[in-house]
Amino acid sequence: MIKTLLLSALVTLAAPVAFMGMQTTAAAVAAAGWTSPHDLETEREARVALLPFPQEVQWKSGALNVKGKQPEIQILKIDDAAMLHAAMQDAGFSTEKPRGATYSVKLQKTQKYFSQEQRAEGYLLIVDNKGVRIYAETQAGLFNGFQTFRQMLATCDGKLPYCEIKDWPAFSHRGYMQDCGRNFRSVERLKQELALAAQLKVNVFHWHLTDYPAWHVQCKAYPQLNAPEHRTRDKNDTYSYEQIREVIQFAKERNITVIPELDMPGHSAYFERAFGFKMHTPQGMKIVGELLDEFCAEIPAEMCPIIHFGADEVRIPNAAEFVAFVTQKLQSHGRTPMQWASHRDLPVGEHSIEQRWGEGADLVAKSIPKERIKRRAFDSTMGYSNLFDPALMVRRYFFMRPCGVGAGDELRLGTIMCIWPDGKVDNKEYIPGMCNMWPSMMAMAERAWKGGASDGDALPLDMPAADTHAGEAYRLFEQRMQKLRRTMFAEEAFPVWAESAVTWMVVEPVNTKQAAAVRDKVLKGEWNTLKTRKAHCANLYFRTRPDTGYLGMFSATKPGHTVWAVTTIDAKEAGPHQFMVGFDAPARSNRRYTGVPKNGEWSGCGTRIWLNGQEIKSPRPYSLAGKNNRPANEWNFERPLHPEEIWWVQQPIEIELQKGKNTFIIEQPYVGEHQSWGVSLIPVKE
């Protein structure tokens, strides 16, 4: 397993000098209009890391000393406390009276404090000299309050601050998806992830069970669907119905609803291998009906009220007939159908929930327009965590508006963050790190719980300055994320580091044929003839690949151009300092990128770095040096990615700094659209 690196900012980032010709950006204008859904002063005053941050909180003077003490937990006025017992089990607590020093924790069901909008999952948490008290109208609300208590306990350094927290979600559904159809994940690992997701108040698990390689669900009617010879990956791995029920029950006890996806009629090459005909044919539809009958008989409606049947990325002559057949079949079993919804998919059935994705131009410009939602919908338009670099995915979810609104309603249900490794992964423990699972989920959980009416869609592409309201909000979020990373998520791969302290001067793109002349001016500091602009945060995204919508600071710039990025770092002492450094990495789905660097080089696209006027070479050795340049899409790739291809899962690079100010100049050419054109230079320490 790729373990998390417990890293945080090491050095002070000095403000760069004022450069001639520096431009005001569209992002600066957008930042001026974005506001946090909660008061930032309240967040600054917090002595604990809470994520999502509560809707209402009052910090009070004093603290409850819990250092060296065990919680004595009482559950009051609750008939069925399975959810709370699961929460305590995950936290290592018991309802038995502990030995030694204790403090009181009471969880009580009550209708006294909650409005209609707060009732389903809202809670009231009070900490004072009497102990901790959590009130809610539902078991789900008490569960959420308990997760807030756990975060407080993990980050309070032995003293729980006195406070009163009243909290409820803006959106009813806050989910994540795992693609177990292409890369089978063990039941044990899925349970670990569900228990961790529950700590972030995530309440939906979209379980993608079938795809091109295999039907990974037990099949009694047609055992040939489970036969290894009809599979291309994980040939002997099948989820039994007992295991599926086990995962669903485990999730339910943690306030998480499982939405299984049986993808049809597309993404079903295994079906044709097993039967010799396609799903949408008359013979195929007969078998599809029997598969759904069997699944629904084995997995009762009370465990699984929604079934997703995919219907994506496929064209068939009888599309309306197929959709009607499947939706009616699912409804006959008391299930709500769910489908993917974009211009590439089958028409959405009248009674189906739609899952919006791939909104085309809207992916660049803004979140999905609320007016486009005409039926119950989940928003998955912010991009997939396997597609973007880690920091960009976190930023997009942090500044997004799910379903284009500040809070959900009966149509706008919430959001689902998706993980699609697509290609074969030999070691499945690499998936969370390579696909940036936990940082992305934290940002999604924050926004889906908090909501917020401000339009921040332009900000992830060109981040706001730290002294703006939007920049301060992101910095405070980073702090909360890093504290939870070092405590509750310490055993997980976590490829995002605090970046908001870094400020750059960027020389705007010039034709690469002119690079030598411009480079000479940059190295000499002759800024008066160059067009420059400020940029913020350690990860700069100039232009991403076409499959992500050409996002970035220079989204209209074509390959054949070069930029320079300059930052000044103020080191408190001379010597080796650690940095995470990266310039291109493949999408984990289609594998496009410029390849593993040659030894001594920084990237496969010709990146050069100067430190204090002297060019420096990369010290990192590669066993795959100079290999795997992939200009074209390679979907469902059967050669697994190597960790050397993903810069953010590797160990930091040590770079010698002098005491005081150190100036980095990075030259970054844009060599082709298969390159994710950008710069990442993050000062860190263990």
N, C-alpha and C positions, 0 to 999 in steps of 0.2 A: 504493500500500500504506500502511496505517496503521502507522507505525513505532512501535516501543516508546518510551515515555518513561522515560529513566533517572532514576528518582526514588527518593528515600529520605527518611527522617524528617529534618525540619529543626529543629523546635522541641521544647523540653521540655514534656511534658504534666504540669502540676501536679496533685496529688491534689485532688479537689473537697472542699469543706468538708463536715463531717458534717451531714446534714439530718435534721430531725425526721421520725419515722414511716418511716424507710428500712427496707425489707423484706428478709429473707433469702429467696433464690429457690430454686426446684427445681434450677436449674443449679448453684448452689453445692453442693448436696447431691450431685448427679451428679459434679461435678468432684472431690469428695473421694474418690470411688471409682475414678476413672480413673487408670491408670498407663501410662507409656510402655513399649513392649517393649524399650527399651534404657536403660541408665543415663545420666541426663542429665549427670552430671559428666563422663563420657567424651565426650559431645557438646560440652560447654562447653570442654573441653581441646583440641578439634580446631582445627588451624591451617589447615584446608582445608574447603571446602564439599562434602560428599558427600551425594548424593540419588539413590536411597534411602540412608539411613544404614546402615552395615554391621551384620550380626548380631553379630560379635565384632571388636573392635579394641583393640590395645594401642599407645598412643603411647609413644615412647621418646625419650630425650634425644638431641639432635643433628638435623641436617638435611643433605640432599644438595643441594649447590649446583648448580642447573641453569640459572641465569640466563645467557643468551647462549650456551648449549650446545644441541646437537642430540642427540636420542636415537639411539643405535646399537642397532638392534633385531635380535635373533636369535630365530628360531622353531625350536624343537628338538623332535624326535620326533613330528612331525605330518605325516601323509601328505597330507591335503587341507586346505590352509590358506586356502581362499577367504574364509571369514568374517573371519579375521585380516587378510588383505590388504585387504578392504573397510574394516575399522575403521581401518587405517593410512591408507588413501586418504582417508577422510573427515576424518581428523585432519591431513592434509597431510604424513604421514611416509612413509618409504620403507625397504625392506629393504636398499637400497644403503648402503654406508659413507658417511656424510656427511663433508663437509670441515669443517675447523676443530675447535673444542673439542666434545667429546662426553661422554656418560655412557651406561652400559650398561643396556639393558632386555632381559631374556630372558623368553620365553614358552615354557613346557615342559609337555608332556603327561605326567601321572604319576597313578598310582592311590594313591600313598602316603598322602595326607593326608585322605581323604574317606570319610564314612559313606554308607550307602545313601541317606538323605534329601538329602545334599549333592551326590551324584554328578552329576546331570544338568546342573546349571548352577552349581555351587559353584566357588569359586576361593580360592586363598591368595595374597596379595600382600605382599611384603616389601620395605621400603625401608631400606637401611643404607649404610655407606660403600662397599660393593661395587657399588651401583647399585640397580636395580629388578628384582625377579624375580616372575613370575606363574606359578603352578602350577595345573593343573586336570586333571580326568580326561577332559573333553570339549572340543571346540572351542567350544561355547557357553559353557562355564565360562571359558575363556581370553578369549573375547570380552567377557564381563561384567567380568572383572578388568581388561581393557584400558580399558573405559569408566570404571571407577573411577580408573585411572591418569590418564586424560584430564581428569577433573574435578579431581583433585589438582593437575595441572599448570596448569590454567586459573586456579586460585584460591590458589596457594601463594606468589605474589609472589616467584618465583625460587628458593625453598628448599623442597624436598620434605621434610616431616617424617619422621624415622625412625619406622617403625611396622611392625606385623604385623597384617594384616587377613584374617580367615577369614569367608567370606560365602556365603550361599545364599538362595534365595527361599522365603518361607513358602507362596506359592501358585504353581502351575505355569504359570498363564496370567494375563497382565497386559496388558489390551488397550484399544484405542480404536477408535471407529467414525466413518467419514465417510460422509455421505449424498451420494453422487454421482449418485443417481437423480433427485433434485429439483434439484440444482445441480452441474453437471458440473465436475470439477476436472481440470486438466491433468496428464498423466503426470509432467511435470517437477516440478510443485509437490508431487505426491504423494510423489515420491522425496525431495525436500527434507525433507518432514515425517517420512518413515520414518527418514531418517538422524538427525534430531534426536530422535525418539522412542527410537531405539536407545541413545542416550546416557543415557537414564533407565532402561535395562534393560527397557523395554516389549517384549513378544514376541508380540503378536497385533495384526493389523490387520483389522478387520471392515469389509469394503468393500461398502457398500450400493449396488448397481449399477443397480437398476431401481425406478421408482416411478411415481405417477400421470402425470407429464409424458412419460416416455419409457422405452423399453427401450434402454439405452445400450450394450448389448453387440452386437457384430457378429453378424448372423444370415444365414447362407448359405442355409438352407432356405426362409426366408420374408423376403426383402429388404424387404417392405413394413413390417416392424417397425422398420426404420431410416429409413423415409421421413419427410422433414421435415413433410409435411402431417399426419402422425399424432402429431406431438409438439407440446407447448405451450411448452417452454423448450429452450434450447440445441439448436436444431433440427438443426444440422449437426454435432453433436458425438457421436462414437461411439468406444468403445474397441475397436480391432481385437483379434483373438485374439493377435496378435503383441505388442501393447502390454500386454495382460493378463499374458501370460507374462513379459514384461520386468519389470513391476512385481513379480510374485510372486518372480522370481529375485533382483531387487534386494533385496527384503525378506528372502528366505531367507539371503542373504549377510550380513545384519545380525541374524540370529537372530530374525527375525520371521516367523511363520506368517500367511499371508493366508487369511481366511475370506470368500469372495465370497458375497453375498446376492442371489439372484434372487427378489424378493418376489412370492409368488403364494398364493392366487388374488385376494387383495385388493390394493389399491394398484396396480391394473393397468388403469386407464382407457384407456391407450394401446392395449391389446390389443383392447378392444371397438371402438375407433376404426379399428383396422387390419383386423379380421376381421368385425365386425358381430355377434359373439356373445361371451359371457363365458367365462372360463377354466374354470369348473367344469362347463360343459356337456359332453356327450359329444364334440362337435367340438373344443371347447377343450382337453379333456384329451388328445386325440390330438396336438394341436399342442404342448402342454406337454411331453409325452413326447419328441417330436422335438427340442424346444429343449434339453432336458436331455441327450439323446443327443449332440447336436452339441457342447454346451459341454464335456461330459466327454471327448469324443473329442479336442477341441482343447486342453484343459487337463488333462494327465495326473494320475492319482491321487497320484503321488509329489510333484507340485508343490502339490496342492490336496486334502488328505485329507478336509476338512470342507466341505460346501456347505450354506449357510443358505438355506431356501426361504421365510422370512417367516412366512406363515400367520397374520398378525396383523390385528386390527381388521376382521374380516369375518364375516358369517353366511351360510352356504350350506346348502341342504337335504341335500347329500351330503357333509358334512364328513368323516366317518370314511372314506368311500370315497376322497375326494380325498387325504387325508393318507396313507392306505395306498398309493395309487398312486404318489405322489411319493417316499415313503420307500423303497419297494421298487425303484423305478427308480434312485434314487441308490445304493442298496446293490448293485444289479446292476453298477454301475460302480466298485465298491470304495470308495464314499464313505460317510462318516458324516453322516447328515442332522442339521440343526440348525433349531430353530424358536423364535419368540417364545412366551413362556408367561405369560399372565395370563388373567383371567376374560373378556377381550374377544376372545380368539383361538381358532383351531381347536384341537381336542384334540391334545396332543403325542403323536407316534407312539412306539410301544414302544421303538424303538431310537434315537430322536432325543436329541441334547443339547438341553436347554432353556435359554433365555435369559430369566431372570426380570426383569420390569419392572412398574411400576404396581401395587404391592402394596396399594393402597388405604390403609386405616387404619394398616397397618404402616409405611407411608412416613413417617407422623408420629411414631409411637411408638418404633420401633426398626428395626434392620436386619432383613432377611428371616430368620425363625426357621430355624435349622438343621434342625429336625425336618420342615419343609415340603419339604425337598429329598429326593426319593425316587429320583432318577436323576442322571446327570451334568448339571451346571448351571453357568452363568455368572450372576453377580449384576450386574444393571444397575438396581437399585432405588433407588439414591441420588439419582436425578433426572438430567435431561439438562443439559448445560452451556449449551445454548441457551435454557433455561427460567429458570434462576435468575440472580440477580445474581452477579458474579464471586466476591466474598468468601465468600458462602454456599456456593457449590459447592466451593470449596477446603476450607472447614471441614468440610463433610459428608464428603468423601472422607478428610480427615485423621483424623477420629474414627470412621469406619465400621469395621465388621467384615465383610469380604466373606463372603457366604454364612452369616453369623451365627456364624462360628468364628474362632479365632485363627490357624489354619493350615489349608491345604487338605488334601484327601484324594482318593480315587479318584472321589468324587461331586462334591465342592465344588471346582471347578476354579480359580475366581478371579473376576475382574471385568472388565467392558468398559465404558469411559466413552464415552457416545454424544453425537454432535453432529448435531442435526436442525434446520437453519435453516428447513425447510419452505417458507417463502415464497421468492419469486424474489429472487436476489441478483445484481445486475448486475456488480459488481466482486467477483470471488470472493476477492480478497486481503483483503476485509473480514471473511471468515468467522472466521479464528482470533481476531481481536480482539473482534468482536461476540459471539462464542460462547465467549470465555474458554478457548481450547483449551489453551494451555501451562501456566498456573497449575493448572488442573483436572487436567491430566495429571500434573504433578509430585506433587500430593497423592495421586492414585490410585496412582502408581508407588511412592510411599513406603509406603502402607499395604499394597498387595498384595505388595510384596517383604518388608516387615518383619513383617506380620501383627500380632498382639496380641489378647489375650483380653479386654481390658477393654471394657465397654459404654460407649461415648461418644456414643451416638446423640442424647442430649438436649443435648449441649454446643454444636453449631453454631447452635442457635436462640437461645441466651442464653449468651454466651461466659463462660468462667471468668476470674477475676481473674488478673493477671499474677504475683501472688505465690503462686498455687497450683501444684501439680505439673503439672496439665493446662495451665494458662496458660503456664508456663515452657516446656513441651514445644512448644506452638504458636509461641511467640516464637522459640525456637531454630530451628524449621522455617522460619519466615519469613526468618530471617537467611540460612539456606542457600539458600532459593529466590531471594532478592534477589541474592545473589552470583552464582548461575548465570545469572540474568536479565541481569546487567551484563556477563557474559563470554560463555558459550557460546550464550546466546539473545538476544544484543544486537540482532540484526537482526529479531527477531520482535515482533509486537504482544503486549504482556504487561500486561493491565489489572488487576493486583492490586498494591497497595502495602502496606508494613508498617503494620499498624493496631493491634497489640496494646498499644501504649503509651497509647492513648486510653481515658480513663475518664469515664463520664457519670453524672449524676443524672437520673433520668427521673421526671416526674410522671405517675402512672398515668392511664389513659384516663378522661376525663369526657365526658358528653354535650356535643356541640358547641354546643347551646343555652346551656350554662353557660360557654362558652369565654371570653367577655369578662371575667367575674368572676374566673375562675381566672387568666387572663392578667395581670390587674392584680396579683394576689398574687404571681405568679411574678416579674414585673418589679420588684416592691418587695422581693422576698426574704422574703416572709412564709411561710416553709416550715412553721411549726408546725401549720397547719390543712390541709396537703396530704399526701396519701399518696404517698410517693416510694420509689424503689429505686435501687440502683446497677446500672449496666450497663457492659460492657467491650467494647473494640475500636471502631474508628472507624465501622464499618458496623453499624447497628442494624436488626434486622428485627422489626417489630412484628407484622405478619401478611401473609403472601404470598397470592397469588391462589389460588382454589379448585383450579386444575389442578395446583398444587404441594402441595396438602394442607393449606392454611391453616396454614403453619408460622410460628413466631415467638414472641416474648415474650408476646404477647397474642392467642393463637390463637383464643380464644373470643369476642373483641370484634367487634361488628358495625360496619358503616359508620355514620357519624353521630356518631363520637367523635373526640376530639382529645387528643394528648399533647404534652408539652414535654420537650426534652432539653437538658441544661446541661453544658457542659464548660469547663474553664479551661486555657488554653494560656500557657505561660511563654516569651516570646520573648526571645532573647538581645540583640536589637537592634531598634530601631523601623524601620518601613518596610514596603514591600510584601512579603508572603509568599505562597507558592503553596499552593493547596488543590485537591484533587479534590472536587467537591461534586455530589451527586446525590440525587434523591428518588423517582424513578419512571422506569422504562424498560420498553419492551414485551418480552414474551417473543418471542424471535426466531422462534418457531413460529407462535403464534396472533395476535400483534400487539396484544393487549389492553393498554391503559394509558391514562393521563389526558392524553396529548398533549404536544406541544412547549410549553414555557412562553411566555407573552407576554413581550415585551421588558421588562426591569426586574424580572420575577418569577423565582422560584426553581424553580417547578414548575407543572404544570397542575392541582395539587390544593390550591393556596392556602397553600403553605409560606411562613412568615415567619421572618426571622433578625434578632436583636439582638446587637450587639457592644458590650460595655462600656456597656450601657444605651441605645444608639442603634440604631434600626432601619436596616439596610443593604439595599440593592437589588442585584439581580444585575447585574453589568457585562457579561454575555455577550449579544451581539446574535444574533438568530435570523432566518434568511430564511424559516423556516416558523413564525414566532411565532404561538402560539395555535391551531395546527392539529393534526389527527390524533388527537383524542380518540376512542378506540375502545372502547366499553363491551362489545362482543360479540366472540366468536371470529371470526377471519377466516383459516381454515386455507388453506394453499396460496395464499397471497396473491400476486397478480401485480404489485402496486406495491411495488418494493423499498424497504426501510427506508433512510432518510437518516441519515448519521452524526450529525446534530443530535438524533436521537431516542434516541441511546445515550450517556449522559453520560460513561461511562468510556473512550470512544475519542476524546474531545475534549481539547484542551489544558487545563492547570490554570487556575484563576481566581486572580488576584492580589487579596489583601485586605490593607489597611493595618492593621498591628498596632502597639501602643505597646510600648515596652520594659517587660519584666516581665510581670505577669499580665494576661491578656485573657480575658474571659468571654463565651462564645457561648451564647445562648439560641435554640433552634430550636422553633418551633411547627409541628406537623404534623397537619393534619386527615386523617381517613379518609373519603373521599367516595364510594367505591363498591368493589365486589369486583373490578373490573377494575384497581384500583390495587395495586401492590406497596408496601405501607405500611411505610415505614421512613425512616431518616436515614443519610446518608453524608457525613462531613466529615473529609477525610484531609489532614493537613499534610504537604507534600512539597517537594522541591526537585530541580532538575536536577543 
